[in-house]
Amino acid sequence: MTVIDIPGSKSVTARALFLAAAAEGTTTLLRPLVSDDTEGFAEGLGALGYEVRREVGEWRVEGRPAGPGAEAAEVYCRDGATTARFLPTLAAAGHGTYRFDASAQMRRRPLRPLTEALRTLGVDLRHGEKEGHHPLAVHARGVKGGALTLDAGQSSQYLTALLMLGPLTAEGLDITVTDLVSEPYVEITLAMMRSFGAEVRQEGRTYRVAPTGYRARTYGIEPDASTASYFFAAAALGPGRSVTVPGLGRGALQGDLAFVDVLRRMGADVEVGEEGTTVRSTGVLRGLTVNMRDISDTMPTLAAIAPFADGPVRIEDVANTRVKECDRLDACAENLRRLGITVRTGPDWIEIHPGTPTGPVEIATHGDHRIVMSFAVTALPTPGITFDDPGCVKKTFPDFHRVFDTFVHTP
């Protein structure tokens, strides 16, 4: 059995940076993810006037409950969706003029539901080019609060950003959600907000956030469950392979750990304990139909091993994967077809038929880290798979290729 130490969660690290910046006092983050996304978030905080001291295994953030220390700033969000959505929301609670821009990839991704919600709250927010997309400028004068209605059917990050803003408003915030995708990510947000002293309750589809502010603390970042999915999938693919990921057990915050339940349904031997999770190959992978709305970041992982199942694998309710770093649904279909696999797709589903992938094929990554890491699993029994942009894994796991290669070649 191989034990793999997975880097810290990107989702948890980004939320922790926001909460630490907004809190009264100095917060220490233990084992934060060090990647392009999280470093971009930390640099964005620095540009806004927050002090972030980064040391190996430990980041310290000096909180500023009143908002950014800079009266004016220009922030480049790189490729990071959490950076591009969370930092303008955090800046709105302060006082000053803050301009945000992002990579071409991030400029294509939608912001409209979030920016319209901020405008509803009285925030002076202006898009520089295309409405509902970066670049944008926030002319911040604090946020009074109040009630709003939000469609979070494209991304739960819209709701997360507004929830985390709530304690920084003068009067609190009531958010009624008409649609919501990836709900487990919202559960992460609520748990972390409460651990930093916020008071938030849910009444049906309405979230009520009190204007409590936040309190600094020491906060440990758990391993990234989405990243762990590649190692779990590789173990399930076998033959005779197993992996244990410590730090992701029954008490884990991240909903993407439920990917192992999909592997269990397919025939893998799965054990979720208090301190970690183990997946072992049984030599069997069964086809199935699965709704992945709540764990859609792991859709490419399942798609990558689907050809090796004994029947079709149909993944449903994943329309939101079309507005990620790339159109992941089409990217998976495109690459599987190039490998000789029969694939059918619809607006929010993909169906992959059994077959033997054949190379040589260069995977079209579209600059998406999850496409690379997913098809690295497909490559295990498939000679000749290469990637047109293997380095884009730096977004969440810069050392992925070395760690995955070590895992593959460990007896």
C-alpha positions as CSV (number, residue, x, y, z in Angstrom):
1,M,0.0,0.0,0.0
2,T,1.3,3.4,-1.0
3,V,0.7,6.5,1.3
4,I,0.5,9.8,-0.6
5,D,0.6,13.1,1.1
6,I,-1.6,15.3,-1.0
7,P,-1.0,19.1,-0.9
8,G,-3.5,21.4,0.9
9,S,-6.9,22.1,-0.5
10,K,-7.1,25.0,-2.9
11,S,-10.7,25.7,-2.0
12,V,-9.9,25.7,1.8
13,T,-6.8,27.8,1.3
14,A,-8.6,30.5,-0.7
15,R,-11.4,30.7,1.8
16,A,-8.9,30.8,4.7
17,L,-7.0,33.6,3.1
18,F,-10.2,35.7,2.7
19,L,-11.3,35.0,6.3
20,A,-7.9,35.7,7.7
21,A,-7.6,39.0,5.8
22,A,-11.0,40.1,7.2
23,A,-10.4,38.9,10.8
24,E,-9.4,40.9,13.8
25,G,-5.9,39.9,14.7
26,T,-3.2,37.6,13.1
27,T,-4.2,34.3,11.6
28,T,-1.8,31.4,11.1
29,L,-2.6,29.0,8.3
30,L,-0.9,25.6,8.6
31,R,0.0,23.5,5.5
32,P,-1.6,25.9,3.0
33,L,-1.5,24.9,-0.7
34,V,1.4,26.5,-2.5
35,S,0.4,26.8,-6.1
36,D,-0.2,29.4,-8.8
37,D,-3.7,30.0,-7.7
38,T,-3.0,30.4,-4.0
39,E,0.1,32.5,-4.5
40,G,-1.9,34.7,-6.9
41,F,-4.5,35.1,-4.1
42,A,-1.8,36.0,-1.5
43,E,-0.2,38.5,-3.9
44,G,-3.6,40.0,-4.6
45,L,-4.1,40.5,-0.9
46,G,-0.7,42.1,-0.7
47,A,-1.6,44.5,-3.5
48,L,-4.7,45.5,-1.6
49,G,-2.6,46.4,1.5
50,Y,-2.9,43.2,3.6
51,E,0.2,41.8,5.1
52,V,0.8,38.2,4.3
53,R,4.0,36.5,5.5
54,R,4.7,33.2,3.7
55,E,7.0,30.6,5.2
56,V,7.4,26.9,4.5
57,G,4.3,25.1,5.8
58,E,2.9,28.2,7.5
59,W,1.4,31.5,6.3
60,R,0.5,34.4,8.6
61,V,-2.0,37.0,7.7
62,E,-2.6,40.3,9.5
63,G,-6.3,40.9,9.4
64,R,-7.9,44.3,8.5
65,P,-11.6,44.2,9.5
66,A,-12.1,47.7,8.0
67,G,-11.0,46.5,4.6
68,P,-7.9,46.9,2.3
69,G,-5.0,49.0,3.6
70,A,-4.4,50.5,0.2
71,E,-6.7,53.4,-1.0
72,A,-6.1,52.3,-4.6
73,A,-4.7,49.1,-6.1
74,E,-4.4,47.1,-9.3
75,V,-4.8,43.3,-8.8
76,Y,-4.0,40.7,-11.4
77,C,-5.9,37.5,-10.6
78,R,-4.0,35.2,-13.0
79,D,-6.1,32.1,-13.8
80,G,-7.7,31.8,-10.3
81,A,-11.4,31.8,-10.2
82,T,-11.4,32.1,-6.4
83,T,-9.0,35.1,-6.6
84,A,-11.1,36.7,-9.4
85,R,-14.4,36.3,-7.5
86,F,-13.4,36.6,-3.8
87,L,-11.0,39.5,-3.9
88,P,-13.3,42.1,-5.5
89,T,-16.0,41.1,-3.0
90,L,-13.6,41.5,-0.1
91,A,-12.4,44.9,-1.5
92,A,-16.0,46.1,-1.7
93,A,-16.2,46.1,2.1
94,G,-13.4,48.7,2.3
95,H,-12.9,52.2,1.1
96,G,-11.0,53.0,-2.1
97,T,-10.7,52.3,-5.8
98,Y,-9.6,48.8,-6.8
99,R,-9.1,47.5,-10.3
100,F,-9.0,43.8,-11.1
101,D,-7.9,41.9,-14.2
102,A,-7.1,38.3,-15.0
103,S,-5.7,36.0,-17.7
104,A,-7.4,35.5,-21.0
105,Q,-8.7,32.2,-19.7
106,M,-10.2,33.8,-16.6
107,R,-11.6,36.7,-18.6
108,R,-13.8,34.2,-20.5
109,R,-15.3,32.8,-17.3
110,P,-18.6,34.4,-16.1
111,L,-19.0,36.8,-13.2
112,R,-22.3,38.4,-13.9
113,P,-24.5,36.8,-11.1
114,L,-21.9,37.9,-8.5
115,T,-21.3,41.4,-9.9
116,E,-25.1,42.0,-10.3
117,A,-25.6,41.0,-6.6
118,L,-22.9,43.4,-5.5
119,R,-24.5,46.2,-7.4
120,T,-27.8,45.3,-5.7
121,L,-26.1,45.9,-2.4
122,G,-25.0,49.4,-3.6
123,V,-21.5,48.6,-4.7
124,D,-20.2,50.9,-7.5
125,L,-18.7,48.2,-9.7
126,R,-17.9,48.7,-13.4
127,H,-16.7,46.2,-16.0
128,G,-13.9,47.5,-18.2
129,E,-14.8,45.6,-21.4
130,K,-17.4,42.8,-21.6
131,E,-20.3,43.1,-19.1
132,G,-20.1,40.2,-16.5
133,H,-16.4,39.5,-17.1
134,H,-13.0,40.8,-16.0
135,P,-11.5,43.4,-16.1
136,L,-13.5,45.3,-13.5
137,A,-13.2,48.2,-11.1
138,V,-14.7,48.5,-7.6
139,H,-15.2,51.9,-6.2
140,A,-15.7,50.8,-2.6
141,R,-17.4,52.7,0.2
142,G,-18.3,49.8,2.5
143,V,-21.4,47.6,2.2
144,K,-24.6,48.3,4.2
145,G,-26.1,44.9,3.7
146,G,-29.6,43.8,3.1
147,A,-31.5,41.2,1.1
148,L,-30.8,39.8,-2.3
149,T,-31.7,36.9,-4.6
150,L,-28.9,35.0,-6.3
151,D,-28.7,32.4,-9.1
152,A,-25.7,30.2,-8.2
153,G,-26.5,27.6,-10.8
154,Q,-23.2,28.2,-12.7
155,S,-20.9,28.4,-9.8
156,S,-21.2,28.1,-6.0
157,Q,-18.4,30.6,-5.7
158,Y,-20.8,33.4,-6.3
159,L,-22.7,32.4,-3.1
160,T,-19.5,31.7,-1.2
161,A,-18.1,35.2,-1.9
162,L,-21.3,36.9,-0.8
163,L,-21.6,34.7,2.3
164,M,-18.1,35.6,3.4
165,L,-18.9,39.3,2.8
166,G,-21.9,39.1,5.1
167,P,-20.2,39.5,8.5
168,L,-18.3,42.6,7.1
169,T,-21.5,44.5,6.2
170,A,-23.1,47.1,8.5
171,E,-26.4,45.3,8.9
172,G,-25.9,41.7,7.8
173,L,-27.0,39.9,4.7
174,D,-29.9,37.7,3.6
175,I,-29.3,35.7,0.5
176,T,-32.0,33.7,-1.2
177,V,-30.7,31.2,-3.7
178,T,-32.8,30.3,-6.7
179,D,-30.4,27.6,-8.0
180,L,-27.2,26.1,-6.6
181,V,-24.5,23.8,-8.0
182,S,-21.7,22.1,-6.0
183,E,-23.5,22.6,-2.7
184,P,-20.8,20.8,-0.7
185,Y,-18.5,23.7,-1.4
186,V,-21.0,26.0,0.3
187,E,-20.9,23.7,3.3
188,I,-17.1,24.2,3.4
189,T,-17.7,27.9,3.4
190,L,-20.3,27.9,6.2
191,A,-18.1,25.6,8.4
192,M,-15.0,27.8,8.0
193,M,-17.0,31.1,8.5
194,R,-18.3,29.7,11.8
195,S,-14.8,28.6,12.8
196,F,-13.7,32.3,12.4
197,G,-16.5,33.5,14.6
198,A,-19.3,34.3,12.1
199,E,-23.0,33.7,12.8
200,V,-24.8,32.3,9.8
201,R,-28.0,30.2,9.6
202,Q,-29.8,28.6,6.7
203,E,-33.6,28.7,6.4
204,G,-34.6,26.7,3.4
205,R,-33.0,28.4,0.4
206,T,-32.2,31.6,2.4
207,Y,-28.9,32.2,4.2
208,R,-28.9,34.8,7.0
209,V,-25.5,36.2,7.9
210,A,-25.1,38.5,11.0
211,P,-22.7,41.5,10.9
212,T,-20.4,39.9,13.4
213,G,-17.0,40.4,11.8
214,Y,-14.4,37.6,12.1
215,R,-11.8,36.6,14.8
216,A,-8.3,35.5,13.9
217,R,-7.2,32.0,14.8
218,T,-4.7,29.2,13.8
219,Y,-6.2,27.1,11.1
220,G,-5.0,23.9,9.5
221,I,-5.6,23.2,5.8
222,E,-6.7,19.7,5.0
223,P,-5.4,17.9,1.8
224,D,-7.2,18.6,-1.5
225,A,-9.9,16.0,-2.1
226,S,-10.1,16.9,-5.8
227,T,-6.4,16.3,-6.2
228,A,-6.6,13.1,-4.3
229,S,-9.2,11.8,-6.8
230,Y,-6.4,11.1,-9.4
231,F,-4.6,8.8,-7.0
232,F,-7.8,7.1,-5.9
233,A,-8.8,6.6,-9.6
234,A,-5.3,5.2,-10.4
235,A,-5.6,2.8,-7.5
236,A,-9.1,1.6,-8.5
237,L,-7.8,1.1,-12.1
238,G,-5.2,-1.4,-10.7
239,P,-4.3,-4.1,-11.1
240,G,-3.2,-4.9,-7.5
241,R,-2.7,-1.2,-6.6
242,S,-3.8,0.6,-3.5
243,V,-3.4,4.1,-2.0
244,T,-4.0,5.7,1.3
245,V,-4.4,9.5,1.6
246,P,-4.0,10.7,5.3
247,G,-5.8,13.7,6.5
248,L,-9.0,13.0,4.4
249,G,-11.3,11.0,6.6
250,R,-14.8,11.0,7.9
251,G,-14.5,14.5,9.3
252,A,-13.3,16.1,6.0
253,L,-14.9,19.3,4.9
254,Q,-14.6,18.7,1.2
255,G,-17.5,17.1,-0.6
256,D,-15.2,15.9,-3.4
257,L,-14.2,13.1,-1.1
258,A,-17.5,11.5,-2.2
259,F,-15.7,10.6,-5.4
260,V,-14.6,7.4,-3.6
261,D,-18.2,6.4,-3.2
262,V,-18.5,6.5,-7.0
263,L,-15.4,4.2,-7.1
264,R,-17.0,1.9,-4.6
265,R,-20.1,1.6,-6.8
266,M,-17.8,0.7,-9.7
267,G,-16.3,-2.2,-7.7
268,A,-13.3,-0.7,-5.9
269,D,-12.6,-1.5,-2.3
270,V,-12.9,1.7,-0.3
271,E,-12.3,2.4,3.4
272,V,-12.9,5.9,4.8
273,G,-11.5,6.0,8.3
274,E,-11.1,8.7,11.0
275,E,-7.6,9.7,9.8
276,G,-7.6,8.9,6.1
277,T,-9.1,7.1,3.1
278,T,-7.8,4.0,1.3
279,V,-8.8,2.8,-2.1
280,R,-7.8,-0.7,-3.4
281,S,-8.3,-2.3,-6.8
282,T,-10.4,-5.4,-6.9
283,G,-9.7,-6.0,-10.6
284,V,-13.3,-4.9,-11.4
285,L,-14.6,-1.6,-12.7
286,R,-18.3,-1.6,-13.5
287,G,-20.2,0.8,-15.7
288,L,-22.8,3.1,-14.0
289,T,-24.9,6.2,-14.3
290,V,-24.0,8.8,-11.8
291,N,-25.2,12.4,-11.0
292,M,-22.0,14.5,-10.3
293,R,-23.6,17.9,-9.8
294,D,-22.2,18.2,-6.3
295,I,-18.7,16.8,-7.2
296,S,-18.3,18.1,-10.7
297,D,-14.6,18.9,-10.3
298,T,-14.0,15.1,-10.3
299,M,-16.0,14.5,-13.5
300,P,-12.9,14.5,-15.7
301,T,-11.3,12.0,-13.3
302,L,-14.2,9.6,-13.8
303,A,-14.3,10.2,-17.5
304,A,-10.6,9.3,-17.7
305,I,-11.1,5.8,-16.3
306,A,-14.5,5.2,-17.8
307,P,-13.2,3.3,-20.9
308,F,-11.8,0.6,-18.6
309,A,-15.2,-0.2,-17.1
310,D,-17.2,-3.3,-18.2
311,G,-20.2,-1.2,-19.3
312,P,-21.0,2.4,-20.3
313,V,-20.3,5.2,-17.8
314,R,-22.9,8.0,-18.0
315,I,-22.2,11.2,-16.0
316,E,-25.2,13.5,-15.6
317,D,-26.0,17.0,-14.3
318,V,-22.6,18.6,-15.0
319,A,-23.5,21.6,-17.2
320,N,-21.4,23.8,-15.0
321,T,-18.2,22.0,-16.1
322,R,-18.6,23.8,-19.4
323,V,-17.7,27.1,-17.8
324,K,-14.6,26.0,-15.9
325,E,-11.0,26.6,-17.1
326,C,-12.2,25.1,-20.3
327,D,-15.4,23.3,-21.5
328,R,-14.4,20.2,-19.6
329,L,-17.2,18.1,-20.9
330,D,-16.2,18.7,-24.5
331,A,-12.5,18.5,-23.7
332,C,-13.0,15.0,-22.1
333,A,-15.1,13.9,-25.1
334,E,-12.6,15.2,-27.6
335,N,-9.6,13.5,-26.1
336,L,-11.4,10.2,-25.5
337,R,-12.5,10.1,-29.1
338,R,-8.9,10.8,-30.3
339,L,-8.0,7.7,-28.2
340,G,-10.5,5.6,-30.1
341,I,-13.3,5.6,-27.5
342,T,-17.0,6.0,-28.3
343,V,-18.4,9.0,-26.5
344,R,-21.8,10.7,-26.6
345,T,-22.6,14.1,-25.1
346,G,-25.5,16.4,-24.3
347,P,-25.9,19.8,-22.7
348,D,-25.2,18.5,-19.2
349,W,-24.1,14.8,-19.7
350,I,-21.4,12.6,-21.1
351,E,-21.7,8.9,-21.9
352,I,-18.5,6.9,-22.3
353,H,-18.5,3.4,-23.7
354,P,-16.0,0.6,-22.9
355,G,-12.9,0.3,-25.1
356,T,-9.1,0.1,-25.1
357,P,-7.6,3.6,-25.5
358,T,-4.8,3.6,-28.1
359,G,-1.9,6.0,-28.6
360,P,0.1,7.7,-29.6
361,V,-2.1,10.7,-28.8
362,E,-1.2,14.2,-27.6
363,I,-3.9,15.3,-25.1
364,A,-5.4,18.7,-25.8
365,T,-5.3,20.2,-22.3
366,H,-6.8,23.6,-23.1
367,G,-4.5,24.9,-20.3
368,D,-6.7,23.1,-17.8
369,H,-4.9,21.4,-14.9
370,R,-7.7,18.9,-14.3
371,I,-7.5,17.6,-17.9
372,V,-3.8,16.9,-17.5
373,M,-4.1,15.2,-14.1
374,S,-7.1,13.1,-15.2
375,F,-5.6,11.8,-18.4
376,A,-2.4,11.0,-16.6
377,V,-4.5,8.2,-15.1
378,T,-5.7,7.1,-18.5
379,A,-2.0,7.0,-19.6
380,L,-1.1,4.3,-17.0
381,P,-2.2,1.4,-19.2
382,T,-2.0,3.4,-22.5
383,P,1.4,3.9,-24.0
384,G,2.0,7.0,-26.1
385,I,-0.1,9.6,-24.3
386,T,1.6,13.0,-24.1
387,F,0.2,16.5,-23.2
388,D,0.4,19.7,-25.1
389,D,0.7,21.7,-21.9
390,P,1.8,19.5,-19.0
391,G,3.0,22.4,-17.0
392,C,-0.5,23.9,-16.4
393,V,-0.7,21.6,-13.3
394,K,1.1,24.5,-11.6
395,K,-2.3,26.0,-11.0
396,T,-3.0,23.6,-8.1
397,F,-0.2,21.0,-7.9
398,P,3.1,22.1,-9.3
399,D,4.8,18.8,-8.3
400,F,2.1,16.5,-9.7
401,H,4.1,14.8,-12.4
402,R,6.9,13.8,-10.0
403,V,4.6,12.7,-7.2
404,F,2.3,10.7,-9.6
405,D,5.3,9.0,-11.3
406,T,6.7,8.0,-7.9
407,F,3.3,6.6,-6.9
408,V,3.0,4.6,-10.2
409,H,6.4,3.1,-9.8
410,T,6.1,2.3,-6.1
411,P,5.7,-1.5,-5.6
